[in-house]
Amino acid sequence: YDILPAKSVLAQGNVAARSIYDYTFKVNGDEMSILAALLELRPEYVIFSMGMNDVNMTSEATFCENYGKLLSEVESFLPDTTLIVCSVTPITYGETGRLFTDPAVIDSFNAALREYLDGTEKWIYCDITHDLKNSLNLLKSQYLGSPDGVHLAPEAYYAILYQICERMVDGRIYNADGTYTDTKETDDAKITASDLIDPPAVTTEITTGSSDPLSGTIILEDLD
């Protein structure tokens, strides 16, 4: 949707935590593995958004194990990069009247991922589902971008981005003076999420840096 600059996004259809090493990503005109791509870009932050292609294919424990392997390898090559992992996004009924999976399954995967990441010192969990869900625990209709009940509309990505900005501020990941810290403790922030991005009424995926709030950040996401 061109919401973020192409240089800040690494994305492939069907990519998953269980299969990310099977895919390549285009960086500066070349196709590279995920680790090679991140080494080439050397971002200050990496925000991961995967899982929809995992929830019906693996268990919660294996999902976390696969994510942990990826995060460990990225951290070993980029020890100064902050790694943020987003929750799996919610779904709703498709045009067939059926759900891609039980929303409770997604909730279970997210709970397992949160517990797994909270047990680490540096990796950060970011819940991006709160503003996307309705009272029935389903994706709000205004955020649905396709008839399958899964893929998101552009408006949803603004909502996700705003929630990530809030997490970065509340967790003191991004500070008003341009520095950052990886502490997970909430503190009084000198800036708000709105200082990082001005959302259109409601509202996606990443941020950071200096005068350009998107500089130095890479978002890795699945497109399906």
RAQUI-V615936 format. One record per pair of residues at least 4 apart in sequence whose ideal C-beta (glycine too) atoms are under 6 Angstrom apart, sorted by the first residue. I is the first residue (numbers start at 1). J is the second residue. D is the distance in whole Angstrom. If there is no record, write none. Layout:
i;j;d
I;J;D
I;J;D
This chain:
i;j;d
1;154;4
3;157;5
4;8;5
4;9;5
8;214;5
8;217;6
8;218;6
9;219;5
10;25;4
10;37;6
10;220;5
11;221;5
11;223;5
12;23;5
13;223;4
13;224;5
14;53;6
14;224;5
15;20;6
15;23;5
15;222;5
16;50;6
16;53;4
16;54;5
17;50;5
17;54;5
17;63;6
17;66;4
17;67;5
18;54;6
18;58;6
18;66;5
20;34;6
24;31;4
24;32;6
25;32;6
25;37;5
26;31;6
27;32;5
27;37;5
27;40;5
32;36;4
32;37;4
39;77;6
41;218;6
43;216;6
43;217;6
43;218;4
44;208;6
44;216;4
45;82;5
45;208;5
45;217;4
46;81;6
46;83;5
46;218;5
47;84;5
47;206;5
47;219;5
48;85;5
48;220;5
49;86;4
49;221;4
50;222;5
51;88;3
52;222;6
53;222;6
54;58;5
54;63;5
55;101;5
55;105;6
55;106;6
55;109;5
56;101;5
58;62;4
58;63;5
60;108;6
60;109;5
60;112;4
63;109;6
64;112;6
64;113;6
64;116;4
71;83;6
71;123;5
74;78;6
82;182;6
83;123;5
84;124;5
84;126;5
85;117;6
85;125;6
86;126;5
86;128;5
87;110;4
87;127;5
87;128;6
87;129;5
88;106;5
88;109;6
88;110;6
90;129;5
90;132;5
90;133;5
90;139;4
91;100;5
91;139;6
91;149;5
91;150;5
92;138;4
92;139;4
92;144;6
92;149;5
93;97;6
93;99;6
93;149;5
94;147;6
94;148;5
94;149;3
95;147;4
100;149;6
100;150;5
101;105;5
103;137;5
114;118;6
114;125;5
117;123;5
117;125;4
122;182;5
126;164;6
126;167;4
128;160;5
128;163;5
129;133;6
131;159;5
131;163;6
132;139;6
132;143;6
132;159;6
133;137;6
134;138;6
134;140;5
139;143;6
139;144;6
143;152;6
143;153;5
143;155;6
143;156;4
145;151;5
145;152;5
145;153;4
146;151;4
152;156;4
157;204;3
157;205;6
158;199;5
158;200;6
158;203;4
158;204;5
159;202;6
159;203;3
160;204;4
160;205;5
161;197;6
161;204;3
161;205;5
162;193;6
162;199;4
162;203;5
164;206;6
165;193;4
165;196;4
165;197;6
165;207;5
166;170;6
166;193;4
167;171;6
168;173;4
168;174;4
169;189;5
169;193;6
170;186;5
171;184;6
172;181;5
172;183;5
172;187;5
173;180;5
174;180;5
174;208;6
175;179;5
175;180;6
176;190;4
176;191;5
178;210;6
191;195;4
196;207;5
196;213;5
197;213;6
199;203;4
205;219;5
206;217;5
206;219;4
207;213;5
207;217;6
208;216;5
208;217;4
209;215;4
209;216;4
